[in-house]
Amino acid sequence: MKLVVYHGKCEKECHEIVSSMEDLISGEFVEIHATIDGLFNRLRGFHRGQMIAVIITATRTELMNVVLLKDLLTDIPTILILPDHSQETFSKGAKLVPRYVSYIDGDSSEIRLVMEKILTRYKKTTFERR
């Protein structure tokens, strides 16, 4: 299982969010992308059932750039961190159909709990397929 993180221009908050999940997934399975091109290149590769995405957007422009990649995120459990609490921003982010939505100024411990649940569900479905 790979954790793919996109953080764009966000630095302090991104570090806090990623740090809160560090012990859930080994460092070698974490990919961090600061550019939309890096995220695009990673998402277009094979990933079915092997990836969780954490998308941290610091601005609405970053969010709109990620929304353009929504078809590549279709089968990937996604945690979306929005730049502000406006209804317009939420509506744009909802187009990605994330498993969980939080905000840049939100509680990173909640994000960690969601990640734990996603990982538990992934491990259970992987075991059941065998």
C-alpha positions in Angstrom: 0.0 0.0 0.0 1.4 3.4 -1.1 0.5 6.7 0.5 0.6 9.4 -2.1 0.6 12.9 -0.7 0.1 16.1 -2.7 0.8 19.3 -0.8 1.3 22.0 -3.4 2.4 25.3 -1.7 1.4 24.1 1.8 4.4 23.4 4.0 3.9 23.6 7.8 0.4 22.1 7.7 1.5 19.4 5.3 4.3 18.3 7.5 2.0 18.1 10.5 -0.6 16.0 8.6 2.0 13.6 7.2 3.8 13.4 10.6 0.5 12.3 12.2 0.4 9.3 9.9 4.1 8.4 9.8 3.9 5.2 11.9 0.9 3.9 9.9 2.7 3.4 6.7 6.5 2.7 6.4 8.4 5.7 5.0 9.4 3.7 1.9 5.8 3.5 0.9 5.1 7.3 1.2 5.4 9.4 -1.9 5.2 13.2 -1.5 4.5 15.4 -4.5 4.7 19.2 -4.4 3.6 19.8 -8.0 0.5 18.9 -9.9 2.6 17.4 -12.7 4.3 15.1 -10.2 0.9 14.0 -8.9 -0.4 13.6 -12.5 2.5 11.4 -13.5 2.1 9.2 -10.4 -1.7 8.8 -10.8 -1.5 7.8 -14.4 0.6 4.7 -13.5 -0.9 1.4 -12.4 -2.3 1.7 -8.9 -5.6 -0.2 -8.6 -6.1 -1.2 -5.0 -2.6 -0.2 -4.0 -2.8 3.5 -3.2 -4.3 6.0 -0.8 -4.2 9.6 -1.7 -3.9 12.6 0.7 -4.5 15.8 -1.2 -3.7 19.0 0.7 -4.7 22.1 -1.1 -3.5 25.5 0.2 -5.4 27.6 -2.4 -8.5 27.3 -4.5 -6.3 27.3 -7.6 -4.5 24.2 -6.4 -7.9 22.6 -5.7 -9.1 23.3 -9.2 -5.9 21.8 -10.6 -6.5 18.7 -8.6 -10.2 18.5 -9.7 -8.9 18.3 -13.3 -7.4 15.0 -12.3 -10.6 13.6 -10.8 -10.8 10.7 -13.4 -7.4 9.5 -12.2 -8.5 9.5 -8.6 -11.7 7.5 -9.2 -10.7 4.2 -7.6 -8.3 5.6 -5.1 -9.4 6.2 -1.5 -8.8 9.9 -1.1 -8.5 12.2 1.9 -9.0 15.8 0.8 -7.8 18.8 2.8 -9.4 22.0 1.7 -7.9 25.5 1.9 -10.9 27.2 3.4 -14.4 26.6 4.8 -16.5 28.2 2.1 -19.4 26.3 0.5 -18.0 27.0 -2.9 -14.7 25.4 -2.1 -16.4 22.4 -0.5 -18.6 21.9 -3.6 -15.5 22.0 -5.9 -13.7 19.5 -3.7 -16.7 17.2 -3.6 -16.3 16.5 -7.3 -13.3 14.3 -6.3 -15.6 12.1 -4.2 -13.2 11.9 -1.3 -13.6 9.4 1.6 -13.0 12.2 4.0 -12.8 16.0 3.9 -11.0 18.3 6.3 -9.5 21.7 6.2 -6.0 23.1 6.3 -6.6 24.4 9.8 -8.3 21.2 10.9 -7.3 18.6 13.4 -4.6 16.2 12.0 -5.5 13.6 14.6 -8.9 13.2 12.9 -7.1 12.6 9.6 -5.0 10.0 11.2 -8.1 8.1 12.5 -9.6 8.1 9.0 -6.3 6.8 7.6 -6.4 4.0 10.2 -9.9 3.0 9.1 -9.0 3.0 5.4 -6.0 0.9 6.1 -8.0 -1.6 8.2 -10.6 -1.9 5.5 -7.9 -2.3 2.9 -6.2 -5.1 4.8 -9.5 -6.8 5.5 -10.6 -6.8 1.8 -7.2 -7.9 0.6 -7.3 -10.8 3.0 -10.8 -11.8 2.0 -9.8 -11.9 -1.7 -7.1 -14.5 -1.1 
